[in-house]
Amino acid sequence: MSMERYNTRSRAEIPRRMYLVDPVTFESTEDYLDVISSLSDSFAEARDEALSVVADSLHNSDKEERKKISKECQLSIQASLVVGWSFDKEFTKENVVDFLRNSRSVLNSVINLADDRKSFFCSPSTDSMSGPSS
């Protein structure tokens, strides 16, 4: 068997569309987020950058400030998994962080999808980009 079979690096950057569920009615919506794998280079870069910020805070802040910085960095890392969305609001890193900070169930869904290796590395499926069920 060829070693190339195990090369998943480029596929980790290909986003999967995650349609959102209304948190009140649990009905499918037309709203979506485009999510990349937690094995992507983009995610690794965001993690490394945030860890550097946290490390710097160890020397330059008090305990409470370090906790705040750590939480913000963690959210920033998680937000890096989202590379697009359907909302009218401009897609920016700050807006993604704010959305996920206030939408914990969506954040959990993003993390679960990003960690689901089958969603990114199995044979392509029409399910990954399909819309909400009728």
C-alpha positions as CSV (number, residue, x, y, z in Angstrom):
1,M,0.0,0.0,0.0
2,S,1.2,3.5,-0.8
3,M,2.3,5.9,1.9
4,E,0.4,8.7,0.1
5,R,-2.8,7.1,1.3
6,Y,-1.9,8.6,4.7
7,N,-1.3,12.1,3.6
8,T,-4.2,14.0,5.0
9,R,-2.7,17.4,5.5
10,S,-4.3,19.2,2.5
11,R,-7.7,17.5,3.2
12,A,-7.7,18.9,6.8
13,E,-8.0,22.5,5.3
14,I,-11.1,21.7,3.2
15,P,-14.0,23.1,5.1
16,R,-17.2,21.1,5.9
17,R,-20.4,22.9,6.1
18,M,-22.2,22.6,9.4
19,Y,-25.9,23.7,9.3
20,L,-27.1,25.2,12.5
21,V,-30.1,24.1,14.6
22,D,-32.4,26.7,16.2
23,P,-31.7,26.5,19.9
24,V,-35.3,27.1,20.9
25,T,-37.2,24.9,18.4
26,F,-34.4,22.4,17.5
27,E,-35.5,22.8,13.9
28,S,-32.9,22.9,11.1
29,T,-32.1,26.3,9.7
30,E,-30.4,27.7,6.6
31,D,-27.7,29.2,8.7
32,Y,-24.3,27.5,8.6
33,L,-20.6,27.7,9.5
34,D,-17.8,26.3,7.4
35,V,-15.4,24.4,9.7
36,I,-11.9,23.0,9.1
37,S,-10.3,20.0,10.8
38,S,-8.5,20.3,14.1
39,L,-5.6,18.6,12.3
40,S,-5.3,21.5,9.9
41,D,-2.2,23.7,9.6
42,S,-4.4,26.8,10.1
43,F,-5.6,25.4,13.5
44,A,-2.0,24.5,14.5
45,E,-0.8,28.1,13.7
46,A,-3.7,29.6,15.7
47,R,-2.9,27.3,18.7
48,D,0.8,28.1,18.5
49,E,0.1,31.9,18.4
50,A,-2.3,31.7,21.3
51,L,0.1,29.6,23.4
52,S,2.8,32.2,22.8
53,V,0.4,34.9,24.2
54,V,-0.4,32.8,27.2
55,A,3.4,32.1,27.8
56,D,4.1,35.9,27.6
57,S,1.3,36.5,30.2
58,L,3.0,34.3,32.7
59,H,5.7,37.0,33.2
60,N,3.7,40.1,32.6
61,S,0.3,39.7,34.5
62,D,-1.3,38.7,37.7
63,K,-3.2,35.5,38.3
64,E,-6.6,36.9,37.4
65,E,-5.3,38.5,34.2
66,R,-3.6,35.3,33.2
67,K,-6.9,33.4,33.6
68,K,-8.7,36.0,31.4
69,I,-6.0,35.8,28.8
70,S,-6.0,32.0,28.8
71,K,-9.8,31.9,28.3
72,E,-9.7,34.4,25.5
73,C,-6.8,32.5,23.8
74,Q,-8.7,29.2,24.1
75,L,-11.7,30.8,22.4
76,S,-9.5,32.3,19.7
77,I,-8.0,28.9,19.0
78,Q,-11.5,27.3,18.7
79,A,-12.7,30.2,16.5
80,S,-9.9,29.5,14.1
81,L,-11.8,26.3,13.1
82,V,-14.5,28.5,11.5
83,V,-13.5,29.8,8.1
84,G,-16.9,31.0,6.8
85,W,-20.5,31.5,7.6
86,S,-23.9,32.4,6.2
87,F,-24.7,35.4,8.4
88,D,-25.2,38.9,7.2
89,K,-22.7,40.2,9.7
90,E,-19.2,40.5,8.3
91,F,-17.0,37.4,8.7
92,T,-14.1,38.5,10.9
93,K,-12.1,36.7,13.5
94,E,-13.5,39.0,16.2
95,N,-17.1,38.4,15.1
96,V,-16.5,34.6,15.1
97,V,-15.1,34.8,18.6
98,D,-18.0,36.9,19.8
99,F,-20.5,34.6,18.2
100,L,-19.0,31.4,19.7
101,R,-18.6,33.1,23.1
102,N,-22.3,33.6,23.2
103,S,-23.4,30.4,21.5
104,R,-21.8,27.6,23.5
105,S,-23.9,24.8,21.9
106,V,-22.6,25.9,18.5
107,L,-19.1,26.1,19.8
108,N,-19.4,22.5,21.1
109,S,-20.7,21.4,17.6
110,V,-17.8,23.1,15.9
111,I,-15.3,21.3,18.1
112,N,-17.0,18.0,17.6
113,L,-17.1,18.4,13.8
114,A,-13.5,19.6,13.7
115,D,-12.4,16.5,15.7
116,D,-14.4,14.0,13.6
117,R,-11.7,12.5,11.4
118,K,-14.3,10.7,9.3
119,S,-15.9,13.9,8.2
120,F,-12.6,15.1,6.7
121,F,-10.7,12.1,5.6
122,C,-13.1,9.4,4.5
123,S,-14.3,9.3,0.9
124,P,-16.1,12.5,-0.1
125,S,-19.8,12.4,0.8
126,T,-22.6,14.6,-0.3
127,D,-23.6,14.9,3.4
128,S,-20.8,17.2,4.3
129,M,-22.3,20.1,2.2
130,S,-25.9,19.2,2.2
131,G,-28.5,21.6,3.4
132,P,-31.0,21.2,6.2
133,S,-33.4,18.4,6.0
134,S,-37.0,19.2,5.0
